[in-house]
């Protein structure tokens, strides 16, 4: 956030503060102004207790953290927007401060509500951080599995991990809705949050005014079965776009063949390298394998901005310089950034892994740059992680009349448009918009935020004009350490 934009937002909040306070209803009456460590200074924070075992209504209770950003207009819409985070494992309330500026167009007209889903954020988080006897820069499958076994053992006195699935959490969310005094709500879900939003709309239809699904991961997706397949699609699009871009193709000719040769060479003979670990500053040694490079490539494809580095990183790796790849891999790990890994596996091991048939990982990953290793590693904890029983109907995609705006990034490596279209085909009042030049999460585009605002204000997508998405372009490729061609944007 720039200093100028922050001052503008703060000034707007202060101008509306007195009248906003006067007209506030029970949503704010039940909360307190956020302290610095809890949320944005102009937000309201609090908690709501739910039974961990909702069916028995006895035993342990969980305090769910809540952050509400009140609408800026004096005459505001009565139906708020509830934000559901991704992962599974991210805490929504933990993201309130980061999303305040990009979502300010939405909070103008209605309250924006963030609730840490049970097991995330500050709602009895099932975190799994390195132990005291584990090096900070520990790497490899053995450390990963050992750490999760240790974390599972540590949860025995604080959680029944079978009670942290999506359906249970969405019943919590409806309790929070009622606690805050809202009649009907709109729900935004991003990534795994789309699964949660679908489940909420299914279980609490009468209380759901509309749904926004951004980067759809439906209940029948079976994480992580299709990640290699969908990641290969995104990589193929990147290679295609580099070939079609004059500057990228001239700077990195035959990139597709060169990347294949690099991966084949590492598959046959891993390369032993010395490098400085970017987090610890210590010199380390590592055998760089095909899966090492594949995991970093996959992570880079989440955002078109980071994907623009791929051609340059591949060229450096060809020369034996893996510093850039390893630094990126250390900086971005989808399973560690603001992620409660215990909650992640409570969901995946109950809702996804049991439906992955023997042999399907090998079949779905065949011929991909990732291969089966990533999926196998992510499924490994499910061999010992306790599972909840999930009803068969959970995995169906029944028709729905709830108005829905469904958004898919054309370049998304993990939730490509096929998943959004699958859901849209069963929802009577849905509009599916594929945003070109976008990866995992389309909300970073001003066009998309405006579409969300128009959809929420209308309560319908039937007359929504989404033509502005045609202006969203892939960022120019980095042609060297100093960045892309400075004239690349003008040439597009």
C-alpha positions as a Python dict, from the first residue, in 0.01 Angstrom:
ca = {
    (1, 'X'): (0, 0, 0),
    (2, 'X'): (141, 339, -93),
    (3, 'X'): (153, 616, 164),
    (4, 'X'): (-78, 827, -54),
    (5, 'X'): (-343, 556, -93),
    (6, 'X'): (-327, 476, 280),
    (7, 'X'): (-382, 841, 373),
    (8, 'X'): (-672, 861, 127),
    (9, 'X'): (-838, 554, 275),
    (10, 'X'): (-778, 672, 632),
    (11, 'X'): (-915, 1017, 554),
    (12, 'X'): (-1228, 866, 401),
    (13, 'X'): (-1276, 647, 706),
    (14, 'X'): (-1235, 941, 945),
    (15, 'X'): (-1482, 1156, 753),
    (16, 'X'): (-1745, 885, 775),
    (17, 'X'): (-1656, 761, 1121),
    (18, 'X'): (-1900, 962, 1330),
    (19, 'X'): (-2208, 895, 1119),
    (20, 'X'): (-2100, 533, 1063),
    (21, 'X'): (-2086, 479, 1438),
    (22, 'X'): (-2429, 636, 1491),
    (23, 'X'): (-2610, 415, 1245),
    (24, 'X'): (-2434, 87, 1331),
    (25, 'X'): (-2643, -214, 1426),
    (26, 'X'): (-2571, -532, 1621),
    (27, 'X'): (-2281, -637, 1396),
    (28, 'X'): (-2064, -366, 1551),
    (29, 'X'): (-2238, -361, 1888),
    (30, 'X'): (-2109, -713, 1955),
    (31, 'X'): (-1747, -628, 1863),
    (32, 'X'): (-1477, -385, 1973),
    (33, 'X'): (-1250, -152, 1777),
    (34, 'X'): (-952, -359, 1666),
    (35, 'X'): (-629, -326, 1853),
    (36, 'X'): (-313, -293, 1646),
    (37, 'X'): (-221, -662, 1672),
    (38, 'X'): (-573, -786, 1593),
    (39, 'X'): (-675, -609, 1274),
    (40, 'X'): (-703, -281, 1080),
    (41, 'X'): (-733, 29, 1299),
    (42, 'X'): (-1073, 118, 1151),
    (43, 'X'): (-1205, -236, 1182),
    (44, 'X'): (-1398, -409, 1457),
    (45, 'X'): (-1273, -728, 1616),
    (46, 'X'): (-1414, -997, 1839),
    (47, 'X'): (-1473, -1368, 1884),
    (48, 'X'): (-1762, -1612, 1884),
    (49, 'X'): (-1750, -1950, 2056),
    (50, 'X'): (-1867, -2270, 1887),
    (51, 'X'): (-1861, -2632, 1999),
    (52, 'X'): (-1576, -2828, 1847),
    (53, 'X'): (-1815, -3124, 1838),
    (54, 'X'): (-2121, -2951, 1696),
    (55, 'X'): (-2331, -3268, 1702),
    (56, 'X'): (-2268, -3352, 2069),
    (57, 'X'): (-2266, -2989, 2191),
    (58, 'X'): (-2038, -3089, 2476),
    (59, 'X'): (-1667, -3076, 2548),
    (60, 'X'): (-1422, -2829, 2395),
    (61, 'X'): (-1522, -2492, 2253),
    (62, 'X'): (-1342, -2293, 1983),
    (63, 'X'): (-1325, -1913, 1980),
    (64, 'X'): (-1358, -1799, 1619),
    (65, 'X'): (-1179, -1471, 1546),
    (66, 'X'): (-1389, -1211, 1362),
    (67, 'X'): (-1288, -889, 1187),
    (68, 'X'): (-1550, -658, 1036),
    (69, 'X'): (-1461, -366, 809),
    (70, 'X'): (-1775, -148, 825),
    (71, 'X'): (-1921, -7, 506),
    (72, 'X'): (-1801, 345, 426),
    (73, 'X'): (-2132, 479, 297),
    (74, 'X'): (-2388, 614, 541),
    (75, 'X'): (-2663, 445, 341),
    (76, 'X'): (-2509, 102, 308),
    (77, 'X'): (-2643, -234, 189),
    (78, 'X'): (-2774, -454, 472),
    (79, 'X'): (-2615, -770, 329),
    (80, 'X'): (-2240, -794, 401),
    (81, 'X'): (-1973, -980, 207),
    (82, 'X'): (-1813, -1267, 401),
    (83, 'X'): (-1459, -1348, 283),
    (84, 'X'): (-1355, -1716, 281),
    (85, 'X'): (-981, -1781, 253),
    (86, 'X'): (-793, -2046, 58),
    (87, 'X'): (-551, -2323, 138),
    (88, 'X'): (-714, -2510, 295),
    (89, 'X'): (-546, -2364, 601),
    (90, 'X'): (-538, -1985, 556),
    (91, 'X'): (-699, -1764, 817),
    (92, 'X'): (-940, -1509, 670),
    (93, 'X'): (-921, -1262, 959),
    (94, 'X'): (-542, -1274, 931),
    (95, 'X'): (-576, -1135, 577),
    (96, 'X'): (-810, -844, 659),
    (97, 'X'): (-533, -585, 674),
    (98, 'X'): (-375, -701, 347),
    (99, 'X'): (-706, -698, 160),
    (100, 'X'): (-843, -372, 294),
    (101, 'X'): (-705, -160, 12),
    (102, 'X'): (-762, -391, -289),
    (103, 'X'): (-1117, -459, -167),
    (104, 'X'): (-1199, -97, -72),
    (105, 'X'): (-1437, -72, -372),
    (106, 'X'): (-1646, -348, -214),
    (107, 'X'): (-1640, -213, 142),
    (108, 'X'): (-1773, 118, 15),
    (109, 'X'): (-2125, -25, -13),
    (110, 'X'): (-2140, -303, 247),
    (111, 'X'): (-1963, -451, 547),
    (112, 'X'): (-1676, -686, 474),
    (113, 'X'): (-1654, -973, 725),
    (114, 'X'): (-1352, -1198, 787),
    (115, 'X'): (-1379, -1506, 1009),
    (116, 'X'): (-1086, -1735, 1081),
    (117, 'X'): (-1220, -2080, 994),
    (118, 'X'): (-1179, -2330, 1279),
    (119, 'X'): (-821, -2458, 1285),
    (120, 'X'): (-675, -2148, 1115),
    (121, 'X'): (-550, -1804, 1212),
    (122, 'X'): (-640, -1746, 1576),
    (123, 'X'): (-933, -1990, 1585),
    (124, 'X'): (-760, -2280, 1763),
    (125, 'X'): (-500, -2298, 1483),
    (126, 'X'): (-368, -2641, 1390),
    (127, 'X'): (-27, -2505, 1299),
    (128, 'X'): (274, -2723, 1228),
    (129, 'X'): (597, -2530, 1258),
    (130, 'X'): (950, -2667, 1288),
    (131, 'X'): (1030, -2815, 1628),
    (132, 'X'): (1316, -2705, 1851),
    (133, 'X'): (1530, -2999, 1738),
    (134, 'X'): (1464, -2937, 1369),
    (135, 'X'): (1694, -2708, 1171),
    (136, 'X'): (1519, -2399, 1036),
    (137, 'X'): (1630, -2485, 684),
    (138, 'X'): (1533, -2853, 710),
    (139, 'X'): (1430, -2991, 373),
    (140, 'X'): (1312, -3318, 225),
    (141, 'X'): (1033, -3571, 253),
    (142, 'X'): (1159, -3724, 578),
    (143, 'X'): (1150, -3393, 767),
    (144, 'X'): (805, -3317, 623),
    (145, 'X'): (646, -3643, 740),
    (146, 'X'): (826, -3648, 1075),
    (147, 'X'): (715, -3294, 1150),
    (148, 'X'): (351, -3370, 1072),
    (149, 'X'): (354, -3683, 1290),
    (150, 'X'): (493, -3477, 1574),
    (151, 'X'): (233, -3202, 1522),
    (152, 'X'): (-51, -3453, 1514),
    (153, 'X'): (66, -3591, 1846),
    (154, 'X'): (76, -3239, 1992),
    (155, 'X'): (-290, -3179, 1898),
    (156, 'X'): (-422, -3451, 2130),
    (157, 'X'): (-496, -3210, 2414),
    (158, 'X'): (-621, -2923, 2197),
    (159, 'X'): (-820, -3065, 1906),
    (160, 'X'): (-1003, -3359, 1755),
    (161, 'X'): (-870, -3319, 1401),
    (162, 'X'): (-1171, -3502, 1253),
    (163, 'X'): (-1388, -3203, 1350),
    (164, 'X'): (-1220, -2952, 1116),
    (165, 'X'): (-1381, -3031, 783),
    (166, 'X'): (-1557, -2787, 550),
    (167, 'X'): (-1921, -2866, 627),
    (168, 'X'): (-1869, -2825, 1002),
    (169, 'X'): (-1686, -2494, 948),
    (170, 'X'): (-1964, -2358, 726),
    (171, 'X'): (-2219, -2431, 998),
    (172, 'X'): (-1991, -2229, 1227),
    (173, 'X'): (-2002, -1947, 973),
    (174, 'X'): (-2379, -1939, 976),
    (175, 'X'): (-2371, -1913, 1355),
    (176, 'X'): (-2141, -1611, 1317),
    (177, 'X'): (-2383, -1458, 1066),
    (178, 'X'): (-2664, -1489, 1317),
    (179, 'X'): (-2446, -1362, 1604),
    (180, 'X'): (-2361, -1047, 1405),
    (181, 'X'): (-2728, -985, 1326),
    (182, 'X'): (-2719, -1024, 949),
    (183, 'X'): (-3023, -1170, 776),
    (184, 'X'): (-2873, -1263, 438),
    (185, 'X'): (-2509, -1253, 336),
    (186, 'X'): (-2300, -1255, 21),
    (187, 'X'): (-2004, -1493, 21),
    (188, 'X'): (-1670, -1452, -156),
    (189, 'X'): (-1448, -1759, -180),
    (190, 'X'): (-1099, -1774, -324),
    (191, 'X'): (-932, -2107, -415),
    (192, 'X'): (-1027, -2356, -139),
    (193, 'X'): (-1257, -2079, -16),
    (194, 'X'): (-1472, -2146, -324),
    (195, 'X'): (-1532, -2497, -196),
    (196, 'X'): (-1631, -2353, 139),
    (197, 'X'): (-1859, -2098, -31),
    (198, 'X'): (-2030, -2368, -237),
    (199, 'X'): (-2086, -2575, 76),
    (200, 'X'): (-2222, -2276, 268),
    (201, 'X'): (-2464, -2186, -12),
    (202, 'X'): (-2577, -2548, -28),
    (203, 'X'): (-2630, -2590, 347),
    (204, 'X'): (-2765, -2241, 418),
    (205, 'X'): (-2937, -2141, 95),
    (206, 'X'): (-3204, -1933, 266),
    (207, 'X'): (-2936, -1711, 419),
    (208, 'X'): (-2727, -1671, 101),
    (209, 'X'): (-2800, -1371, -120),
    (210, 'X'): (-2518, -1431, -372),
    (211, 'X'): (-2182, -1601, -416),
    (212, 'X'): (-1854, -1498, -580),
    (213, 'X'): (-1626, -1790, -664),
    (214, 'X'): (-1271, -1689, -761),
    (215, 'X'): (-1046, -1976, -883),
    (216, 'X'): (-1283, -2264, -831),
    (217, 'X'): (-1186, -2576, -633),
    (218, 'X'): (-1518, -2764, -597),
    (219, 'X'): (-1588, -3040, -343),
    (220, 'X'): (-1528, -3315, -601),
    (221, 'X'): (-1186, -3188, -712),
    (222, 'X'): (-974, -3448, -525),
    (223, 'X'): (-668, -3245, -425),
    (224, 'X'): (-386, -3289, -523),
    (225, 'X'): (-469, -3538, -801),
    (226, 'X'): (-493, -3295, -1093),
    (227, 'X'): (-226, -3043, -993),
    (228, 'X'): (37, -3188, -1229),
    (229, 'X'): (-206, -3201, -1521),
    (230, 'X'): (-336, -2849, -1466),
    (231, 'X'): (15, -2719, -1396),
    (232, 'X'): (133, -2864, -1729),
    (233, 'X'): (-145, -2675, -1905),
    (234, 'X'): (-30, -2347, -1747),
    (235, 'X'): (333, -2414, -1837),
    (236, 'X'): (237, -2492, -2196),
    (237, 'X'): (54, -2158, -2215),
    (238, 'X'): (362, -1978, -2081),
    (239, 'X'): (589, -2146, -2336),
    (240, 'X'): (341, -2068, -2612),
    (241, 'X'): (326, -1702, -2512),
    (242, 'X'): (706, -1675, -2497),
    (243, 'X'): (727, -1822, -2847),
    (244, 'X'): (469, -1570, -2973),
    (245, 'X'): (643, -1276, -2802),
    (246, 'X'): (920, -1140, -3024),
    (247, 'X'): (1142, -1024, -2739),
    (248, 'X'): (1107, -1342, -2534),
    (249, 'X'): (1150, -1573, -2833),
    (250, 'X'): (1463, -1393, -2952),
    (251, 'X'): (1613, -1380, -2603),
    (252, 'X'): (1522, -1741, -2514),
    (253, 'X'): (1494, -1935, -2843),
    (254, 'X'): (1373, -2296, -2832),
    (255, 'X'): (1276, -2256, -2466),
    (256, 'X'): (1038, -2552, -2474),
    (257, 'X'): (1305, -2792, -2595),
    (258, 'X'): (1567, -2646, -2359),
    (259, 'X'): (1342, -2688, -2055),
    (260, 'X'): (1266, -3047, -2151),
    (261, 'X'): (1637, -3121, -2192),
    (262, 'X'): (1712, -2966, -1851),
    (263, 'X'): (1441, -3171, -1680),
    (264, 'X'): (1549, -3493, -1854),
    (265, 'X'): (1911, -3435, -1753),
    (266, 'X'): (1818, -3377, -1389),
    (267, 'X'): (1593, -3681, -1393),
    (268, 'X'): (1886, -3898, -1506),
    (269, 'X'): (2160, -3723, -1306),
    (270, 'X'): (2071, -3483, -1022),
    (271, 'X'): (2320, -3196, -1001),
    (272, 'X'): (2509, -3141, -675),
    (273, 'X'): (2535, -2769, -599),
    (274, 'X'): (2656, -2536, -327),
    (275, 'X'): (2439, -2234, -253),
    (276, 'X'): (2361, -1981, 20),
    (277, 'X'): (2026, -2053, 183),
    (278, 'X'): (1816, -1734, 142),
    (279, 'X'): (1653, -1759, 488),
    (280, 'X'): (1950, -1856, 704),
    (281, 'X'): (2241, -1713, 506),
    (282, 'X'): (2426, -2041, 556),
    (283, 'X'): (2615, -2215, 279),
    (284, 'X'): (2449, -2547, 198),
    (285, 'X'): (2484, -2836, -40),
    (286, 'X'): (2194, -2986, -230),
    (287, 'X'): (2127, -3242, -500),
    (288, 'X'): (1903, -3057, -743),
    (289, 'X'): (1656, -3307, -889),
    (290, 'X'): (1384, -3286, -1148),
    (291, 'X'): (1125, -3250, -873),
    (292, 'X'): (1325, -2963, -717),
    (293, 'X'): (1295, -2755, -1034),
    (294, 'X'): (942, -2877, -1104),
    (295, 'X'): (811, -2763, -765),
    (296, 'X'): (955, -2414, -813),
    (297, 'X'): (818, -2387, -1167),
    (298, 'X'): (474, -2488, -1043),
    (299, 'X'): (480, -2230, -762),
    (300, 'X'): (592, -1957, -1001),
    (301, 'X'): (293, -2022, -1229),
    (302, 'X'): (43, -1913, -960),
    (303, 'X'): (106, -1549, -1052),
    (304, 'X'): (176, -1424, -1407),
    (305, 'X'): (417, -1174, -1253),
    (306, 'X'): (639, -1444, -1103),
    (307, 'X'): (585, -1662, -1411),
    (308, 'X'): (748, -1388, -1618),
    (309, 'X'): (1077, -1489, -1453),
    (310, 'X'): (1061, -1851, -1570),
    (311, 'X'): (1254, -1817, -1900),
    (312, 'X'): (1540, -1637, -1724),
    (313, 'X'): (1547, -1889, -1436),
    (314, 'X'): (1556, -2179, -1683),
    (315, 'X'): (1850, -2023, -1869),
    (316, 'X'): (2040, -1973, -1543),
    (317, 'X'): (1971, -2334, -1442),
    (318, 'X'): (2108, -2454, -1778),
    (319, 'X'): (2436, -2287, -1678),
    (320, 'X'): (2435, -2465, -1342),
    (321, 'X'): (2324, -2156, -1150),
    (322, 'X'): (2024, -2261, -941),
    (323, 'X'): (2045, -1971, -694),
    (324, 'X'): (1743, -1791, -837),
    (325, 'X'): (1526, -2103, -846),
    (326, 'X'): (1618, -2206, -493),
    (327, 'X'): (1566, -1855, -357),
    (328, 'X'): (1219, -1841, -511),
    (329, 'X'): (1137, -2186, -375),
    (330, 'X'): (1238, -2082, -23),
    (331, 'X'): (1041, -1757, -43),
    (332, 'X'): (718, -1910, -167),
    (333, 'X'): (581, -2237, -33),
    (334, 'X'): (201, -2277, -74),
    (335, 'X'): (197, -2514, 226),
    (336, 'X'): (367, -2279, 471),
    (337, 'X'): (272, -1918, 398),
    (338, 'X'): (1, -1814, 649),
    (339, 'X'): (-106, -2178, 648),
    (340, 'X'): (-224, -2404, 929),
    (341, 'X'): (-97, -2733, 792),
    (342, 'X'): (-285, -2943, 1046),
    (343, 'X'): (-615, -2799, 931),
    (344, 'X'): (-501, -2845, 569),
    (345, 'X'): (-458, -3217, 614),
    (346, 'X'): (-773, -3252, 821),
    (347, 'X'): (-961, -3133, 512),
    (348, 'X'): (-758, -3303, 238),
    (349, 'X'): (-727, -3638, 416),
    (350, 'X'): (-1104, -3653, 481),
    (351, 'X'): (-1249, -3490, 170),
    (352, 'X'): (-1000, -3561, -110),
    (353, 'X'): (-755, -3842, -44),
    (354, 'X'): (-1014, -4119, 19),
    (355, 'X'): (-1148, -4069, -334),
    (356, 'X'): (-808, -4098, -508),
    (357, 'X'): (-796, -4452, -642),
    (358, 'X'): (-473, -4657, -654),
    (359, 'X'): (-283, -4587, -976),
    (360, 'X'): (-467, -4262, -1052),
    (361, 'X'): (-176, -4039, -946),
    (362, 'X'): (58, -4213, -1191),
    (363, 'X'): (-204, -4190, -1463),
    (364, 'X'): (-290, -3821, -1415),
    (365, 'X'): (72, -3707, -1379),
    (366, 'X'): (212, -3901, -1674),
    (367, 'X'): (400, -3681, -1920),
    (368, 'X'): (392, -3373, -1696),
    (369, 'X'): (688, -3166, -1579),
    (370, 'X'): (589, -3232, -1216),
    (371, 'X'): (551, -3606, -1238),
    (372, 'X'): (395, -3792, -944),
    (373, 'X'): (631, -3682, -665),
    (374, 'X'): (444, -3369, -549),
    (375, 'X'): (108, -3543, -528),
    (376, 'X'): (261, -3844, -355),
    (377, 'X'): (432, -3622, -97),
    (378, 'X'): (112, -3431, -22),
    (379, 'X'): (-83, -3754, 17),
    (380, 'X'): (177, -3917, 242),
    (381, 'X'): (39, -3769, 568),
    (382, 'X'): (-304, -3911, 485),
    (383, 'X'): (-162, -4257, 556),
    (384, 'X'): (-168, -4172, 928),
    (385, 'X'): (-390, -3865, 959),
    (386, 'X'): (-731, -3933, 1125),
    (387, 'X'): (-1021, -3904, 882),
    (388, 'X'): (-1372, -3773, 930),
    (389, 'X'): (-1664, -3948, 766),
    (390, 'X'): (-1799, -3737, 480),
    (391, 'X'): (-2143, -3808, 335),
    (392, 'X'): (-2143, -3910, -37),
    (393, 'X'): (-2376, -3621, -127),
    (394, 'X'): (-2100, -3377, -31),
    (395, 'X'): (-1914, -3458, -354),
    (396, 'X'): (-2210, -3395, -584),
    (397, 'X'): (-2267, -3072, -778),
    (398, 'X'): (-2644, -3023, -751),
    (399, 'X'): (-2832, -2743, -929),
    (400, 'X'): (-2855, -2412, -747),
    (401, 'X'): (-3062, -2096, -789),
    (402, 'X'): (-2823, -1879, -587),
    (403, 'X'): (-2687, -1594, -805),
    (404, 'X'): (-2317, -1657, -866),
    (405, 'X'): (-2028, -1475, -1030),
    (406, 'X'): (-1768, -1738, -1116),
    (407, 'X'): (-1417, -1617, -1202),
    (408, 'X'): (-1132, -1817, -1351),
    (409, 'X'): (-781, -1711, -1445),
    (410, 'X'): (-689, -1828, -1794),
    (411, 'X'): (-332, -1905, -1680),
    (412, 'X'): (-419, -2066, -1345),
    (413, 'X'): (-200, -2375, -1279),
    (414, 'X'): (-417, -2528, -1005),
    (415, 'X'): (-780, -2420, -1063),
    (416, 'X'): (-803, -2360, -1440),
    (417, 'X'): (-1130, -2253, -1608),
    (418, 'X'): (-1256, -2609, -1656),
    (419, 'X'): (-1340, -2626, -1284),
    (420, 'X'): (-1532, -2298, -1291),
    (421, 'X'): (-1725, -2408, -1597),
    (422, 'X'): (-1815, -2736, -1430),
    (423, 'X'): (-1982, -2553, -1142),
    (424, 'X'): (-2140, -2288, -1366),
    (425, 'X'): (-2307, -2556, -1578),
    (426, 'X'): (-2515, -2662, -1276),
    (427, 'X'): (-2600, -2319, -1135),
    (428, 'X'): (-2903, -2162, -1301),
    (429, 'X'): (-2813, -1800, -1219),
    (430, 'X'): (-2437, -1816, -1267),
    (431, 'X'): (-2208, -1622, -1500),
    (432, 'X'): (-1862, -1767, -1564),
    (433, 'X'): (-1595, -1513, -1659),
    (434, 'X'): (-1252, -1630, -1775),
    (435, 'X'): (-997, -1356, -1717),
    (436, 'X'): (-709, -1363, -1969),
    (437, 'X'): (-358, -1293, -1846),
    (438, 'X'): (-455, -1396, -1490),
    (439, 'X'): (-334, -1681, -1273),
    (440, 'X'): (-457, -1814, -940),
    (441, 'X'): (-683, -1539, -806),
    (442, 'X'): (-833, -1280, -1041),
    (443, 'X'): (-914, -1014, -778),
    (444, 'X'): (-583, -836, -840),
    (445, 'X'): (-740, -678, -1151),
    (446, 'X'): (-928, -350, -1105),
    (447, 'X'): (-1168, -467, -1376),
    (448, 'X'): (-1255, -777, -1173),
    (449, 'X'): (-1305, -581, -850),
    (450, 'X'): (-1545, -351, -1035),
    (451, 'X'): (-1732, -652, -1172),
    (452, 'X'): (-1763, -788, -819),
    (453, 'X'): (-1904, -456, -696),
    (454, 'X'): (-2157, -438, -980),
    (455, 'X'): (-2263, -797, -921),
    (456, 'X'): (-2307, -747, -547),
    (457, 'X'): (-2505, -427, -588),
    (458, 'X'): (-2736, -586, -846),
    (459, 'X'): (-2761, -922, -672),
    (460, 'X'): (-2749, -1083, -1014),
    (461, 'X'): (-2500, -1148, -1295),
    (462, 'X'): (-2758, -1160, -1574),
    (463, 'X'): (-2678, -810, -1708),
    (464, 'X'): (-2314, -796, -1608),
    (465, 'X'): (-2087, -658, -1881),
    (466, 'X'): (-1754, -834, -1838),
    (467, 'X'): (-1591, -699, -2156),
    (468, 'X'): (-1326, -514, -1955),
    (469, 'X'): (-1144, -841, -1883),
    (470, 'X'): (-1020, -839, -2243),
    (471, 'X'): (-781, -561, -2136),
    (472, 'X'): (-607, -785, -1879),
    (473, 'X'): (-275, -899, -2026),
    (474, 'X'): (9, -1126, -1918),
    (475, 'X'): (295, -914, -1778),
    (476, 'X'): (599, -888, -2008),
    (477, 'X'): (870, -1149, -1962),
    (478, 'X'): (1195, -1069, -1782),
    (479, 'X'): (1470, -1060, -2042),
    (480, 'X'): (1752, -1012, -1791),
    (481, 'X'): (1823, -933, -1425),
    (482, 'X'): (1707, -574, -1475),
    (483, 'X'): (1360, -684, -1584),
    (484, 'X'): (1152, -685, -1903),
    (485, 'X'): (1193, -471, -2210),
    (486, 'X'): (1080, -122, -2093),
    (487, 'X'): (881, -87, -2418),
    (488, 'X'): (713, -428, -2385),
    (489, 'X'): (393, -286, -2236),
    (490, 'X'): (357, -40, -2521),
    (491, 'X'): (405, -316, -2779),
    (492, 'X'): (120, -531, -2645),
}
